[in-house]
Amino acid sequence: MAVAKDKVQKMNLVTNTRQFFVEVAQEMKKIVWPSREVLIQSTATVLVITLVLTVYMGLADIILRSLYNAFNAL
């Protein structure tokens, strides 16, 4: 009895796994990938924003550290 139950569970696992990958393949066909131009523009935008925020945070750190050290020197 236990052997039959284990066999059914293993078959369900195989069936469920196969069904999962079939559904993944179906969903992948629905994806609309961006064009090369859109991808390049989006990447450039992210890089520019990252650079601007990095410079801003660096300057803020330098200014706040200077102020902190000036107050500690008093």
Secondary structure, 3 states (H helix, E strand, C coil): CHHHHHHHHHHHHHHHHHHHHHHHHHHHHHCCCCCHHHHHHHHHHHHHHHHHHHHHHHHHHHHHHHHHHHHHHC
